[in-house]
Amino acid sequence: MDNASVEISFEFFPPQTEKGLENLDRAIDDLTVFKPDFFSVTYGAGGSTQEKTFDVVDRIGKSGFNVAPHISCIGATRTEMKSLLDRYLSDGIRRFVTLRGDLPSGMAQTGEFKFASDLVSFIRSEAASDIEVMVAAYPEYHPQARSPKEDLEHFRHKVSCGANRAITQYFFNADCYFHFVEQAQLVGVDVPIIPGVMPIDKFFQLARFSDSCGAEIPRWVRRKLEAYADDSSAIQEFGLEVVTNLCHRLLNGGAPGLHFYTMNKSEKTQAILKNLGIV
Ligand SMILES: Cc1cc2nc3c(=O)[nH]c(=O)nc-3n(C[C@H](O)[C@H](O)[C@H](O)COP(=O)(O)OP(=O)(O)OC[C@H]3O[C@@H](n4cnc5c(N)ncnc54)[C@H](O)[C@@H]3O)c2cc1C
């Protein structure tokens, strides 16, 4: 595959501080050279980052780049979702990453949407058909799923409600991605499934996050990263090698693109893309 033609997208989260916003601006500047298909901006469940997400989306949109806000529906009413959607549509936003989200522990589910598929159907009923709707996929299965079979069926159903493409949770084992894509195609899913890629930066942060979202760090990778202890340059060098090799395998095996969880930093993502010959 000619890596230069691969579709690339970058995910950011809305920063909480001015300093965070400066870092984000720098990351956006650095990453635009890769001519991404779009930048996406996360949205805190329960609307917790609503205004900040909106500001970052606006900032990126005004710079002339394609931007896809994430929208999570857990805890929201239809009226709230409609006004959020209308606000984005009136600003010319044409693509969305639609999610259920996770309520913070202790908060009861009071909203009118139970699953992301409800939000996909809602957007399809409220917005023009040229809107692009993206959904999440879990090659290692969603942590709350009762079984792989049920999770796959829920994914199939979510896509059938009107999604145009899916972006996966990150993973470090290419085989789970290829298996998931094959299984999804067997049950009739025919939209592109873009692998989500997490550059490796700080091991303990990655380990904590991976445990909570159900992404497995292969034992040999975990053991090596642990053994590097405080040697952050060794962690980053090894992490770069692991993630570059993963991306090579994904692209050589036919993955239609790569979606990077940048964590609002550009260096690791840039290094991976350069290793892949995507410049
Ligand atoms: C690319 C990507 C981006 C993300 N961005 C954000 C973000 O910006 N903000 C945020 O808060 N979170 C985000 N998340 C995290 C996501 O919200 C969580 O993983 C959440 O737990 C599930 O969201 P979902 O949209 O995949 O849910 P769903 O597709 O609704 O699935 C959630 C669970 O419910 C099950 N399920 C689905 N339908 C049914 C049904 N009909 N009956 C019974 N069970 C069912 C599924 O099997 C799964 O276990 C993101 C995740 C990914 C992969």
The ligand as a MOL file (V3000), in Angstrom:
LIG
                    3D

  0  0  0     0  0            999 V3000
M  V30 BEGIN CTAB
M  V30 COUNTS 53 58 0 0 0
M  V30 BEGIN ATOM
M  V30 1 C -12.9000 6.4320 18.9490 0
M  V30 2 C -13.4500 6.6350 20.3440 0
M  V30 3 C -13.7320 7.9360 20.7630 0
M  V30 4 C -14.2880 8.1700 22.0410 0
M  V30 5 N -14.5580 9.4620 22.4140 0
M  V30 6 C -15.1980 9.6880 23.5910 0
M  V30 7 C -15.6080 11.0110 23.9600 0
M  V30 8 O -15.3440 11.9860 23.2670 0
M  V30 9 N -16.2820 11.1660 25.1310 0
M  V30 10 C -16.5930 10.1010 25.9440 0
M  V30 11 O -17.2290 10.3060 26.9790 0
M  V30 12 N -16.1930 8.8450 25.6280 0
M  V30 13 C -15.5230 8.6100 24.4700 0
M  V30 14 N -15.1390 7.3230 24.1340 0
M  V30 15 C -15.3860 6.2390 25.0980 0
M  V30 16 C -16.7990 5.6500 24.9690 0
M  V30 17 O -17.7680 6.6270 25.2800 0
M  V30 18 C -16.8960 4.4800 25.9460 0
M  V30 19 O -16.0840 3.4260 25.4920 0
M  V30 20 C -18.2930 3.9940 26.2730 0
M  V30 21 O -18.1910 3.0580 27.3420 0
M  V30 22 C -19.0090 3.2850 25.1510 0
M  V30 23 O -19.3810 4.1490 24.1720 0
M  V30 24 P -19.9500 3.5480 22.7740 0
M  V30 25 O -20.3330 4.7110 21.9750 0
M  V30 26 O -18.9880 2.5970 22.2120 0
M  V30 27 O -21.2420 2.7750 23.3310 0
M  V30 28 P -22.2390 1.7270 22.7290 0
M  V30 29 O -21.9990 1.4640 21.3090 0
M  V30 30 O -23.5930 2.1890 23.1320 0
M  V30 31 O -21.8610 0.4040 23.5330 0
M  V30 32 C -21.6880 0.4250 24.9460 0
M  V30 33 C -21.9510 -0.9540 25.5250 0
M  V30 34 O -23.3360 -1.2520 25.4260 0
M  V30 35 C -23.5450 -2.4670 24.7390 0
M  V30 36 N -24.7730 -2.3140 23.9460 0
M  V30 37 C -24.9310 -1.5660 22.8400 0
M  V30 38 N -26.2040 -1.6750 22.3810 0
M  V30 39 C -26.8380 -2.4900 23.2460 0
M  V30 40 C -28.1750 -2.9840 23.3240 0
M  V30 41 N -29.0930 -2.6500 22.4170 0
M  V30 42 N -28.4900 -3.8140 24.3470 0
M  V30 43 C -27.5670 -4.1510 25.2840 0
M  V30 44 N -26.2900 -3.7100 25.2500 0
M  V30 45 C -25.9310 -2.9070 24.2440 0
M  V30 46 C -22.3050 -2.6810 23.9040 0
M  V30 47 O -22.1080 -4.0610 23.6270 0
M  V30 48 C -21.2260 -2.1010 24.8140 0
M  V30 49 O -20.8430 -3.0400 25.7740 0
M  V30 50 C -14.5520 7.0590 22.9050 0
M  V30 51 C -14.2330 5.7680 22.4850 0
M  V30 52 C -13.6930 5.5350 21.2230 0
M  V30 53 C -13.3420 4.1450 20.7890 0
M  V30 END ATOM
M  V30 BEGIN BOND
M  V30 1 1 1 2
M  V30 2 1 2 3
M  V30 3 2 2 52
M  V30 4 2 3 4
M  V30 5 1 4 5
M  V30 6 1 4 50
M  V30 7 2 5 6
M  V30 8 1 6 7
M  V30 9 1 6 13
M  V30 10 2 7 8
M  V30 11 1 7 9
M  V30 12 1 9 10
M  V30 13 2 10 11
M  V30 14 1 10 12
M  V30 15 2 12 13
M  V30 16 1 13 14
M  V30 17 1 14 15
M  V30 18 1 14 50
M  V30 19 1 15 16
M  V30 20 1 16 17
M  V30 21 1 16 18
M  V30 22 1 18 19
M  V30 23 1 18 20
M  V30 24 1 20 21
M  V30 25 1 20 22
M  V30 26 1 22 23
M  V30 27 1 23 24
M  V30 28 2 24 25
M  V30 29 1 24 26
M  V30 30 1 24 27
M  V30 31 1 27 28
M  V30 32 2 28 29
M  V30 33 1 28 30
M  V30 34 1 28 31
M  V30 35 1 31 32
M  V30 36 1 32 33
M  V30 37 1 33 34
M  V30 38 1 33 48
M  V30 39 1 34 35
M  V30 40 1 35 36
M  V30 41 1 35 46
M  V30 42 1 36 37
M  V30 43 1 36 45
M  V30 44 2 37 38
M  V30 45 1 38 39
M  V30 46 1 39 40
M  V30 47 2 39 45
M  V30 48 1 40 41
M  V30 49 2 40 42
M  V30 50 1 42 43
M  V30 51 2 43 44
M  V30 52 1 44 45
M  V30 53 1 46 47
M  V30 54 1 46 48
M  V30 55 1 48 49
M  V30 56 2 50 51
M  V30 57 1 51 52
M  V30 58 1 52 53
M  V30 END BOND
M  V30 END CTAB
M  END
